[in-house]
Amino acid sequence: MSAGRIDDCTGVILAGGRAARLGGFAKGLLRLEGEPLVARALRLFDSLFASSVVIANDAAPYQGLGAQVLPDAIAGKGAPGGVHAALRAATTSWIFTAACDMPFLAAGPIRLLASRRVGVAAVLVRSGGRLHPLHALWSSACLAPLERLLAQGNPSLVELSRAVPAVVVEEDEWRAADPGGLALENVNTPEDVARLGLAYQL
């Protein structure tokens, strides 16, 4: 895998969740080693990608972090709506998506996914027996199929991956890039905040 930049890709942080189990606290503002998770992700993305964007219907928590913040183009569609907004806005042929509550994003695992893009429209990971579409690469060829799915109802991103040519990086290959299993960690509960060593300070 090349250690260079992935210049045909935009880094996307999806920050649209309500975080009900965290009392509505904006999960992207959780801190690791004193730095907001979104700021950490943007710093990584700046080293990897041509550009970065945060997708959030409430832009206020993420102003001042140096990235464009855009709302969903179609409201009420969850993560698929966020991916749709990112694909519409991207000026690159690919986007890499990550949830705002992933503390341990890393270049190596992302580059592994990027290396598997030849001849497909999406690259996902299967780990722990399930697909992880919020740590994935989606091409501009996914936009029209996603718009069709959104027009029909409330699809999942897994449904999108089945509607386009996609490759899945399986567990054995993935563990070589992410041996500690940290890249896919995310935060849903106060227990997760404590377990992952995060803090709520603003």
Legacy VTK file of the C-alpha trace (Angstrom):
# vtk DataFile Version 3.0
C-alpha trace
ASCII
DATASET POLYDATA
POINTS 202 float
0.000 0.000 0.000
1.232 3.456 -0.896
1.990 5.866 1.906
1.047 8.823 -0.288
-2.046 10.964 -0.397
-5.340 9.706 -1.802
-6.032 12.746 -3.939
-9.139 11.444 -5.699
-10.992 11.153 -2.381
-12.765 13.457 0.074
-12.766 12.647 3.777
-16.281 12.815 5.220
-17.261 12.934 8.881
-20.879 11.991 9.507
-22.076 13.900 12.568
-25.839 13.748 12.272
-26.774 11.357 15.069
-28.887 12.495 18.023
-26.725 10.745 20.667
-29.801 10.060 22.809
-27.918 7.672 25.100
-25.381 10.409 25.818
-28.020 12.964 26.726
-27.772 14.634 23.327
-24.078 15.540 23.751
-22.471 16.096 20.346
-20.349 12.957 20.086
-17.856 14.568 17.746
-16.893 16.905 20.591
-15.905 14.066 22.904
-12.205 14.415 23.591
-9.314 12.014 23.356
-6.022 13.259 24.774
-7.605 16.701 25.082
-8.633 16.987 21.420
-12.194 16.756 20.004
-12.752 13.611 17.957
-13.799 15.609 14.902
-10.636 17.707 15.088
-8.523 14.536 15.279
-10.302 13.054 12.270
-9.908 16.252 10.244
-6.194 16.363 11.019
-5.844 12.789 9.732
-7.960 13.542 6.678
-5.852 16.598 5.856
-2.834 14.282 5.592
-4.667 11.733 3.419
-7.252 13.366 1.201
-7.777 16.213 -1.229
-10.454 17.788 0.972
-12.676 17.163 3.969
-16.267 17.883 4.924
-18.429 17.428 8.006
-22.054 16.441 7.401
-24.179 17.740 10.270
-27.655 19.217 10.383
-26.589 21.260 13.411
-23.429 22.970 12.257
-22.817 24.952 15.444
-20.761 22.342 17.369
-18.346 21.961 14.463
-17.785 25.560 13.419
-14.229 26.756 13.821
-12.617 23.371 13.144
-11.422 24.312 9.681
-13.752 22.171 7.591
-16.862 22.853 5.547
-20.008 21.791 7.414
-23.005 20.790 5.287
-26.518 19.585 6.168
-28.339 16.630 4.680
-29.914 17.389 1.323
-32.795 15.036 2.178
-33.838 15.308 5.798
-34.656 12.410 8.086
-32.723 9.654 6.301
-30.005 9.018 8.888
-26.537 7.932 7.779
-27.641 7.193 4.182
-28.829 10.790 3.967
-25.430 11.947 5.183
-23.614 9.857 2.594
-25.964 11.226 -0.044
-25.168 14.815 0.957
-21.450 14.057 0.881
-21.582 12.427 -2.546
-23.541 15.384 -3.905
-21.054 17.882 -2.514
-17.803 16.064 -3.293
-15.622 17.310 -6.123
-13.603 14.066 -6.056
-14.611 10.732 -7.539
-14.525 8.981 -4.143
-15.439 9.729 -0.549
-14.254 8.028 2.613
-16.895 8.127 5.339
-16.392 7.843 9.074
-18.730 8.431 11.974
-17.852 11.373 14.196
-17.606 9.079 17.228
-14.759 6.883 15.924
-11.794 7.829 18.137
-9.100 5.672 16.573
-9.228 6.309 12.840
-5.833 5.572 11.303
-4.091 5.958 7.976
-3.104 2.311 7.481
-6.603 0.812 7.558
-7.939 3.597 5.336
-5.169 3.051 2.801
-5.986 -0.666 2.762
-9.544 0.136 1.731
-8.323 2.617 -0.873
-6.079 -0.047 -2.385
-9.099 -2.256 -3.078
-11.092 0.206 -5.226
-10.189 -1.108 -8.672
-13.283 -2.022 -10.683
-15.803 -1.396 -7.898
-18.002 1.426 -6.628
-17.685 0.785 -2.888
-15.259 -0.791 -0.413
-16.424 -1.978 3.013
-15.066 -4.003 5.928
-16.624 -7.085 7.454
-15.503 -7.473 11.058
-17.139 -9.238 13.962
-19.481 -10.873 11.479
-21.032 -7.659 10.159
-20.411 -4.980 7.592
-19.215 -1.554 8.714
-20.553 0.960 6.177
-19.602 3.991 8.282
-15.891 3.234 7.778
-16.031 2.771 4.033
-15.256 4.171 0.621
-18.044 5.148 -1.771
-17.591 6.355 -5.341
-19.582 8.934 -7.263
-21.190 5.987 -9.079
-23.130 5.329 -5.851
-25.009 8.627 -5.996
-27.719 7.692 -8.491
-28.448 4.263 -6.902
-28.572 5.891 -3.464
-31.001 8.543 -4.680
-33.259 5.822 -6.068
-33.162 3.936 -2.759
-33.878 7.091 -0.765
-36.840 7.893 -3.008
-38.263 4.453 -2.224
-38.024 4.725 1.576
-35.414 4.471 4.295
-32.616 2.254 3.043
-29.548 1.197 4.956
-26.026 1.678 3.699
-25.718 -2.100 3.567
-28.571 -2.048 1.035
-26.608 0.500 -0.982
-23.544 -1.762 -0.916
-25.677 -4.537 -2.400
-27.006 -2.258 -5.135
-23.584 -1.351 -6.541
-20.400 -3.255 -7.410
-18.696 -3.528 -4.033
-15.762 -5.350 -2.511
-15.670 -6.453 1.118
-12.407 -6.611 3.017
-12.787 -9.671 5.197
-11.670 -10.114 8.797
-8.305 -11.805 8.191
-7.109 -9.158 5.771
-8.522 -6.361 7.884
-6.770 -7.524 11.059
-3.420 -7.241 9.311
-4.065 -3.478 8.982
-5.929 -3.047 12.288
-4.461 -5.691 14.623
-5.824 -4.090 17.759
-9.339 -3.815 16.367
-9.507 -0.126 17.254
-10.275 1.540 13.923
-13.936 0.511 13.965
-14.592 1.393 17.607
-17.352 3.915 18.193
-19.228 5.496 21.067
-22.871 4.832 21.897
-23.124 4.855 25.701
-21.495 6.471 28.749
-19.833 3.114 29.321
-18.200 3.404 25.896
-16.916 6.868 26.791
-15.204 5.452 29.881
-13.974 2.265 28.178
-12.323 4.167 25.344
-10.699 6.761 27.582
-12.716 9.720 26.329
-13.816 12.885 28.120
-16.727 15.298 27.822
-14.854 18.558 28.380
-15.792 21.403 26.078
LINES 1 203
202 0 1 2 3 4 5 6 7 8 9 10 11 12 13 14 15 16 17 18 19 20 21 22 23 24 25 26 27 28 29 30 31 32 33 34 35 36 37 38 39 40 41 42 43 44 45 46 47 48 49 50 51 52 53 54 55 56 57 58 59 60 61 62 63 64 65 66 67 68 69 70 71 72 73 74 75 76 77 78 79 80 81 82 83 84 85 86 87 88 89 90 91 92 93 94 95 96 97 98 99 100 101 102 103 104 105 106 107 108 109 110 111 112 113 114 115 116 117 118 119 120 121 122 123 124 125 126 127 128 129 130 131 132 133 134 135 136 137 138 139 140 141 142 143 144 145 146 147 148 149 150 151 152 153 154 155 156 157 158 159 160 161 162 163 164 165 166 167 168 169 170 171 172 173 174 175 176 177 178 179 180 181 182 183 184 185 186 187 188 189 190 191 192 193 194 195 196 197 198 199 200 201
